[in-house]
Amino acid sequence: GSLVVNYPFDDDEQGIAIYSKSPDDDVFQKLALAYSKENAKMYQGSPCKDMYPTEYFPHGITNGAQWYNVPGGMQDWNYLHTNCFEVTIELGCVKYPKAEELPKYWAQNRRSLLQFMKQV
């Protein structure tokens, strides 16, 4: 896990981790930033220093393929075949948080979710 908003494209024609710009890249960046700006830890860009000390996401967002290449990913497929603008929101450094930690996740992401919905 991580703490970042990832947007298309997740795949690159060369199959390497390099920025893969979609035709709607500016819209995807706006959507991703709308979410990350309301989550202070995400927006700082280095949320999982203990686990991934070199990982950095400027303003808490990343182009999927620049982070790591995912051929045939769901957000790319939905975008290309159904015109659905989908982003992937990674909510934390721990993939399986304990149940008692869930209120903390809600507190960290409530404003982000509301701001994200306002983008409609």
N, C-alpha and C positions, 0 to 999 in steps of 0.2 A: 504494500500500500504506500500511498504518499498523500500529500495534501496539495492538490493542484486541480485546475480545470484544463482538460485536454480537448482540443478541437481538431476537426479534419484539416487535412487528410492524415490518416494513420499509416498510410502506405506510400512508398516511393517506387517509381518505375525501376530504379536500380536496386531496390531491396536493401538500402542502407539507411542509417539514421541521419537524415538530412531534411531540412525544412521542405515540406511539400504543400505548396500553396493551393488552396481551392479557389474557384472563381468568386466565392463569397467570403474570402478570408477576412475582410474588414468587418463583416457582420459577425462572424464567429469570434473574432477578437473582442468585439464590443460585448457580446453575450457573456463570454468567459470573464472579462473584466468586471462586468456588472455583478457577477457572483463573487469573485475573489476580493473585490474592494471592501466588501462587508464582513470579511473574515480576516481579522488582523494577522493572525499567524500564517494563513495561506498567502496573503498579499506580500508578506515580507520575502517570500521566495525560497527560503531555506528551512522548511518545516521539520525535516527529519535528519538533522545534523548528526545525531548519535548513530543512526543506522546507515545513512548515505551522506557522508561528510562533503562530498564534492558536488552533490546534486543541487542545482540552482534553477529556479523558474522565475524569470523577471515578472514581477507583479502577480505571481501565483498562477500564471497561465503558461501553456505550452502547445505548440503544434505537435500533434501526436507522432508523426514520423520523425520529427527532430528529437523527440525524447527516445523513442525506440520504434522500430518498424513493425507493423502488424498487418500483414497481408490478409485481405478478406474480412476485416473488422466490421462489426455491426454498424458503428456510426457512419463509416464511409458507405457501406451498402445502402443504408437508409437514405443518406443524402443523395447518392447517385441514382437510386431506383425509385424512390418515393418522394423526393424533394423535401424530406424531413430534416430540419436543421437540428442536429443532435450533438451534444457535447458529453464528455465523460467527466464526472466530478468524483475525484478521489477524496474521501473524507477524513483520512487519517493514516498515520504511519503504521499503525497496527491493523492488520486485515480483520482480525476477529476480536474486537474489544469486549471487555467484560460488561455484562448487563448493567452493573451499577455505574458504569461510565457513560451510558447513553444520554442521561440528562446533560452532561457536559457537551456532548456532540450537538445536541439540540440547541443549546445556548450559543455555541460557536457558529451555527449555520442557519439559525432562524431568520436573521436579517438578510442573509445572503439569498435564501430561498424566496423571500418576499420580493427582494429587488430583482431576482431572476424572473419571477412571474410578471413583474411590471414591464418587462421588455416586450411582451406580447403586443 
